[in-house]
Amino acid sequence: MIHNIHKEETLSNNDFSQYLIDIINAGSLSIMLSIGHRTRIIDVMTQLPPSTVQEIASKSNLNERYVKEWLGAMVTGRIVDYDSSTNKFSLSKEKAQFLTRENSIYNFAASMQWIPVLSQVEDEIISCFNNGGGVPYSSYKRFHEVMAEESYQTVVVVLVDHILPLVPNLIDKLKNGIKVLDIGCGKGKAVNVMANHFKNSNFYGYDLSQEAIEGAKKEAQMMGNSNTFFKVQDILGLNFDEKYDLITAFDAIHDQPDPYSVLRSIYNSLDDKGIFLMQDILASTPLKDNIGQPLEPFLYTISCLHCVSVSLSQNGAGLGAMWGKEKAAEMLNDAGFKNVEVKKLTHDFQNYYYIAYKNK
């Protein structure tokens, strides 16, 4: 396990050496867990009794030699249990609930995919360190796929029961019928879930990615949603004559080249009594307030290798995922919102939820 280093701690040479060993082991395991998730070998193992390499490979339809090496990493990394007397491997239910697609509290194996996704652009990022600029979305292979999966488990599965109720009376309004826009909708997971749940409301999803919008439309058709409208659209190109009762943005604002103009555009696109609901990373603007928090090294890494870089590739502000609640609230106020509330959910260790009212 990697231990957090607080600013007041001083590690001896031996302790720091061990800390670095922990880091390289954890980094290696993150890649192997990503592979275990993508090949579904972790999900398969939850359905098996203690099994041999051959049995696990056969049930997973995977190459036995690679499965053997993967299990070696999982056993020495204390993820999978191993009985040397029988040469059988098993994954306990207690561990599986954090690593599988079904019956999971939070699927950490899915989140491990960010490490290999971000590693793909290391050479380009190093060039940015030397020369400035950024790396475009097109360089990040599988980004939309991984982002959709991450958003699904952090936002979509709790959207109706936990996130939307953060806004007073919103559920009743959605049941009665209102007009909702989700910007940076990606593959439309959130839009389609809301549309399927609230049939009297109309839901619009805008994203710059043609690939993402096509995926959103296909899912809407599969779910039988007739109240969804997806479009490849830049939020800055909105027609302000068309007003919305609710605008949502899930992990989308800080990546924008011009986040202030986007927030101002959102403000102008709302009805007089409209509400903007924004989910973004749980972080503070001052670095000192993030020291010792459990995910901050991971989140700063994502910010550096993706969020800042994508924005700068478009000559943008490079705000980054770690802009923090203080900066976010300030920018919302500057954009015109009269009242901004910042809320957390007890089960969510990763996000803040901002409720910004056009007039209140």
C-alpha positions as CSV (number, residue, x, y, z in Angstrom):
1,M,0.0,0.0,0.0
2,I,1.2,3.5,-0.8
3,H,1.3,5.8,2.2
4,N,0.5,9.5,2.0
5,I,3.3,11.8,2.9
6,H,2.2,14.8,4.8
7,K,4.3,18.0,4.6
8,E,5.4,17.7,8.2
9,E,6.7,14.2,7.8
10,T,10.4,13.4,7.2
11,L,11.2,10.0,5.9
12,S,14.5,8.3,6.5
13,N,16.4,7.0,3.5
14,N,15.2,3.5,4.2
15,D,11.6,4.6,4.6
16,F,11.7,6.7,1.4
17,S,13.3,3.8,-0.5
18,Q,10.4,1.5,0.7
19,Y,7.9,4.2,-0.3
20,L,9.3,4.3,-3.8
21,I,9.2,0.5,-4.0
22,D,5.5,0.7,-3.0
23,I,4.9,3.2,-5.8
24,I,6.5,1.1,-8.5
25,N,4.6,-2.0,-7.4
26,A,1.3,-0.2,-7.2
27,G,1.8,1.4,-10.6
28,S,2.5,-2.0,-12.1
29,L,-0.5,-3.5,-10.4
30,S,-2.7,-0.7,-11.8
31,I,-1.9,-1.9,-15.4
32,M,-2.5,-5.5,-14.5
33,L,-5.8,-4.7,-12.9
34,S,-6.8,-2.8,-16.0
35,I,-5.9,-5.9,-18.1
36,G,-7.9,-8.0,-15.7
37,H,-10.9,-5.7,-16.2
38,R,-10.7,-5.5,-19.9
39,T,-10.3,-9.2,-20.4
40,R,-13.0,-9.9,-17.8
41,I,-10.8,-12.4,-16.1
42,I,-11.6,-10.7,-12.7
43,D,-15.3,-11.1,-13.3
44,V,-14.9,-14.7,-14.4
45,M,-12.9,-15.6,-11.2
46,T,-15.7,-14.4,-9.0
47,Q,-17.9,-17.1,-10.4
48,L,-15.3,-19.9,-9.9
49,P,-14.3,-22.0,-6.9
50,P,-10.6,-22.1,-6.2
51,S,-9.2,-23.0,-9.7
52,T,-5.9,-23.9,-11.5
53,V,-4.3,-21.7,-14.1
54,Q,-5.7,-24.0,-16.8
55,E,-9.2,-23.8,-15.5
56,I,-9.2,-20.1,-15.2
57,A,-7.8,-19.6,-18.7
58,S,-10.3,-22.0,-20.1
59,K,-13.3,-20.4,-18.4
60,S,-12.0,-16.9,-19.5
61,N,-11.3,-18.0,-23.1
62,L,-7.8,-16.6,-22.7
63,N,-4.2,-17.7,-23.4
64,E,-3.0,-19.9,-20.5
65,R,0.6,-18.5,-20.6
66,Y,-0.5,-14.9,-20.2
67,V,-3.1,-15.9,-17.5
68,K,-0.3,-17.6,-15.5
69,E,1.9,-14.4,-15.5
70,W,-1.1,-12.2,-14.7
71,L,-2.0,-14.4,-11.7
72,G,1.6,-14.1,-10.6
73,A,1.3,-10.4,-10.4
74,M,-2.1,-10.7,-8.7
75,V,-0.9,-13.1,-6.0
76,T,2.3,-11.2,-5.2
77,G,0.3,-8.0,-5.2
78,R,-2.1,-9.5,-2.6
79,I,-5.1,-9.2,-4.9
80,V,-5.7,-12.9,-5.6
81,D,-5.3,-15.7,-3.0
82,Y,-3.1,-18.7,-3.8
83,D,-3.0,-22.2,-2.2
84,S,0.5,-23.6,-3.1
85,S,-0.5,-27.1,-1.9
86,T,-3.1,-27.4,-4.7
87,N,-1.9,-24.7,-7.1
88,K,-5.3,-23.1,-7.1
89,F,-6.2,-19.4,-7.2
90,S,-9.3,-17.6,-5.8
91,L,-10.7,-14.1,-5.5
92,S,-12.6,-13.5,-2.3
93,K,-16.0,-11.9,-2.3
94,E,-14.7,-9.2,0.0
95,K,-12.2,-8.1,-2.6
96,A,-14.4,-8.8,-5.6
97,Q,-16.9,-6.2,-4.6
98,F,-14.3,-3.5,-5.3
99,L,-13.1,-5.0,-8.6
100,T,-16.1,-6.3,-10.6
101,R,-18.7,-4.9,-12.9
102,E,-21.6,-6.4,-10.9
103,N,-22.3,-6.1,-7.2
104,S,-19.5,-3.7,-6.7
105,I,-19.3,-0.8,-4.3
106,Y,-16.9,0.9,-6.7
107,N,-15.1,-0.8,-9.5
108,F,-11.5,0.2,-8.9
109,A,-10.4,-2.1,-11.7
110,A,-12.3,0.0,-14.2
111,S,-10.6,3.2,-12.9
112,M,-7.2,1.5,-13.3
113,Q,-7.7,1.9,-17.1
114,W,-6.7,5.6,-16.8
115,I,-3.1,4.7,-16.2
116,P,-2.5,2.9,-19.6
117,V,-4.7,5.4,-21.4
118,L,-2.7,8.4,-20.1
119,S,0.6,6.6,-20.6
120,Q,0.0,6.5,-24.3
121,V,0.7,10.2,-24.6
122,E,3.8,10.4,-22.4
123,D,6.1,11.3,-25.3
124,E,3.8,14.1,-26.5
125,I,3.4,15.4,-22.9
126,I,7.2,15.5,-22.5
127,S,7.3,17.5,-25.7
128,C,4.8,19.9,-24.1
129,F,7.0,20.2,-21.0
130,N,9.8,21.3,-23.3
131,N,8.0,23.4,-25.8
132,G,4.6,24.3,-24.3
133,G,1.3,23.6,-26.1
134,G,-0.9,20.6,-25.6
135,V,-2.1,17.2,-26.7
136,P,-5.4,17.0,-28.6
137,Y,-8.3,14.7,-27.8
138,S,-7.5,12.6,-30.9
139,S,-4.3,11.4,-29.3
140,Y,-6.1,9.7,-26.4
141,K,-7.1,6.2,-27.6
142,R,-10.1,4.7,-25.8
143,F,-10.7,8.0,-23.9
144,H,-14.5,8.1,-24.6
145,E,-14.9,4.4,-23.8
146,V,-13.1,4.7,-20.4
147,M,-14.7,8.0,-19.6
148,A,-18.2,6.6,-20.2
149,E,-17.4,3.7,-17.9
150,E,-16.0,5.9,-15.2
151,S,-18.9,8.4,-15.4
152,Y,-21.4,5.5,-15.3
153,Q,-20.2,4.3,-12.0
154,T,-19.5,7.6,-10.3
155,V,-22.4,9.6,-11.7
156,V,-25.0,7.7,-13.7
157,V,-25.9,4.9,-11.3
158,V,-26.6,7.4,-8.5
159,L,-28.0,10.2,-10.6
160,V,-31.7,9.7,-10.1
161,D,-31.6,8.6,-6.4
162,H,-28.8,10.8,-5.0
163,I,-27.5,13.6,-7.3
164,L,-30.7,15.1,-8.8
165,P,-32.4,15.2,-5.3
166,L,-29.6,17.6,-4.2
167,V,-31.6,20.3,-6.0
168,P,-34.8,21.1,-4.1
169,N,-38.0,20.2,-5.9
170,L,-36.1,19.1,-9.1
171,I,-37.5,15.6,-9.1
172,D,-41.1,16.9,-9.2
173,K,-40.2,19.3,-12.0
174,L,-38.6,16.5,-14.0
175,K,-41.7,14.3,-13.5
176,N,-44.0,17.1,-14.6
177,G,-41.9,18.0,-17.7
178,I,-39.0,20.4,-18.2
179,K,-36.3,21.1,-20.8
180,V,-32.9,19.8,-19.9
181,L,-29.5,20.2,-21.6
182,D,-26.4,18.2,-20.8
183,I,-23.2,19.8,-22.1
184,G,-20.1,17.6,-22.8
185,C,-22.5,14.7,-22.7
186,G,-20.0,12.2,-24.1
187,K,-21.8,8.9,-25.0
188,G,-25.0,10.2,-23.4
189,K,-25.1,7.9,-20.4
190,A,-26.5,10.5,-18.0
191,V,-29.0,11.9,-20.6
192,N,-30.4,8.5,-21.5
193,V,-30.9,7.5,-17.9
194,M,-32.7,10.7,-17.1
195,A,-34.8,10.5,-20.2
196,N,-35.8,6.9,-19.5
197,H,-36.8,7.8,-16.0
198,F,-38.6,11.1,-16.7
199,K,-40.7,10.6,-19.8
200,N,-42.5,14.0,-19.6
201,S,-39.2,16.0,-19.9
202,N,-37.1,16.5,-23.0
203,F,-33.3,16.0,-22.8
204,Y,-30.7,17.5,-25.1
205,G,-27.1,16.2,-25.2
206,Y,-24.3,18.2,-26.8
207,D,-20.7,17.2,-27.3
208,L,-17.9,18.1,-29.7
209,S,-17.1,14.4,-30.5
210,Q,-18.9,12.8,-33.4
211,E,-17.9,9.4,-32.1
212,A,-19.5,10.1,-28.7
213,I,-22.7,11.5,-30.1
214,E,-23.2,8.5,-32.4
215,G,-22.8,6.2,-29.4
216,A,-25.3,8.3,-27.5
217,K,-27.9,8.1,-30.3
218,K,-27.5,4.3,-30.5
219,E,-28.0,3.9,-26.8
220,A,-31.1,6.1,-26.9
221,Q,-32.5,3.9,-29.6
222,M,-31.8,0.7,-27.7
223,M,-33.4,2.1,-24.5
224,G,-36.5,3.3,-26.5
225,N,-36.0,7.0,-25.6
226,S,-38.1,9.3,-27.8
227,N,-37.4,12.3,-25.6
228,T,-33.7,12.7,-26.3
229,F,-31.9,14.9,-28.8
230,F,-28.2,14.6,-29.4
231,K,-26.1,16.9,-31.4
232,V,-22.4,17.6,-32.2
233,Q,-22.3,21.1,-30.8
234,D,-19.9,23.6,-29.3
235,I,-21.5,25.2,-26.2
236,L,-20.2,28.6,-27.2
237,G,-22.3,28.3,-30.4
238,L,-25.6,28.0,-28.6
239,N,-28.6,30.0,-29.7
240,F,-29.6,32.0,-26.6
241,D,-33.2,32.3,-27.8
242,E,-33.6,28.7,-26.9
243,K,-33.9,28.4,-23.1
244,Y,-33.5,25.5,-20.8
245,D,-34.9,24.9,-17.3
246,L,-31.9,22.8,-16.2
247,I,-28.4,22.5,-17.6
248,T,-26.0,19.9,-16.4
249,A,-22.3,19.4,-16.9
250,F,-20.6,16.3,-15.5
251,D,-16.8,16.6,-15.3
252,A,-16.8,18.8,-18.4
253,I,-16.1,22.4,-17.6
254,H,-12.5,22.4,-16.5
255,D,-11.4,20.8,-19.9
256,Q,-12.9,23.7,-21.9
257,P,-10.5,26.1,-23.7
258,D,-12.5,29.1,-22.4
259,P,-14.3,27.9,-19.3
260,Y,-15.5,31.4,-18.3
261,S,-17.2,31.9,-21.7
262,V,-18.7,28.5,-21.4
263,L,-20.2,29.3,-18.0
264,R,-21.5,32.6,-19.3
265,S,-23.0,30.8,-22.2
266,I,-24.7,28.4,-19.8
267,Y,-26.0,31.3,-17.8
268,N,-27.5,32.9,-20.9
269,S,-29.1,29.7,-22.1
270,L,-31.0,29.2,-18.9
271,D,-34.6,30.3,-18.3
272,D,-35.0,33.1,-15.7
273,K,-35.7,30.5,-13.0
274,G,-33.2,28.0,-14.5
275,I,-30.6,26.0,-12.6
276,F,-27.1,24.8,-13.5
277,L,-26.0,21.5,-11.9
278,M,-22.3,20.9,-12.2
279,Q,-20.3,17.9,-11.0
280,D,-16.5,18.3,-10.8
281,I,-13.5,16.9,-9.0
282,L,-13.4,17.1,-5.2
283,A,-10.4,19.4,-4.7
284,S,-9.4,22.7,-3.2
285,T,-7.8,25.5,-5.2
286,P,-4.8,25.9,-2.8
287,L,-2.4,23.1,-3.0
288,K,-1.9,23.0,0.7
289,D,-5.5,22.0,1.3
290,N,-5.1,18.9,-1.0
291,I,-2.0,17.5,0.8
292,G,-2.9,14.2,2.5
293,Q,-6.1,13.7,0.6
294,P,-6.4,10.1,-0.7
295,L,-6.7,10.6,-4.5
296,E,-5.0,13.8,-5.1
297,P,-1.8,12.4,-6.7
298,F,-3.9,10.5,-9.1
299,L,-6.1,13.5,-9.9
300,Y,-3.2,15.9,-10.4
301,T,-1.8,13.3,-12.8
302,I,-5.0,13.1,-14.8
303,S,-5.1,16.9,-14.8
304,C,-1.5,17.2,-16.1
305,L,-1.6,14.5,-18.7
306,H,-5.1,15.2,-20.0
307,C,-7.2,18.1,-18.7
308,V,-4.6,20.9,-18.9
309,S,-3.1,19.5,-22.1
310,V,-6.3,19.1,-24.0
311,S,-7.3,22.7,-23.2
312,L,-3.8,24.1,-24.1
313,S,-3.9,22.2,-27.4
314,Q,-6.8,24.5,-28.3
315,N,-4.9,27.6,-27.1
316,G,-7.1,27.5,-24.1
317,A,-6.9,28.5,-20.4
318,G,-5.4,25.1,-19.2
319,L,-7.6,25.3,-16.1
320,G,-7.2,21.6,-15.2
321,A,-9.1,19.2,-13.1
322,M,-7.7,20.6,-9.9
323,W,-9.1,24.1,-10.3
324,G,-10.8,23.5,-7.0
325,K,-14.1,24.5,-5.4
326,E,-12.9,28.1,-4.5
327,K,-12.0,28.9,-8.1
328,A,-15.1,27.1,-9.4
329,A,-17.4,29.1,-7.2
330,E,-15.7,32.3,-8.1
331,M,-16.0,31.7,-11.8
332,L,-19.7,30.8,-11.4
333,N,-20.3,34.0,-9.6
334,D,-18.4,36.0,-12.2
335,A,-20.5,34.4,-14.9
336,G,-23.6,35.9,-13.3
337,F,-25.1,33.2,-11.1
338,K,-26.7,34.8,-8.0
339,N,-26.3,31.9,-5.7
340,V,-23.9,28.9,-5.7
341,E,-24.2,25.9,-3.4
342,V,-21.4,23.3,-3.1
343,K,-22.5,19.9,-1.9
344,K,-21.1,16.4,-1.3
345,L,-22.5,13.0,-1.2
346,T,-21.6,10.7,1.7
347,H,-20.6,7.8,-0.5
348,D,-18.7,9.9,-3.1
349,F,-15.0,10.5,-2.3
350,Q,-14.2,12.0,-5.7
351,N,-16.7,14.8,-6.6
352,Y,-18.3,18.1,-5.6
353,Y,-21.7,19.0,-6.8
354,Y,-22.4,22.7,-7.6
355,I,-25.9,24.1,-7.7
356,A,-26.0,27.5,-9.4
357,Y,-29.2,29.5,-9.7
358,K,-29.7,32.1,-12.4
359,N,-31.9,34.1,-10.1
360,K,-32.5,33.4,-6.4
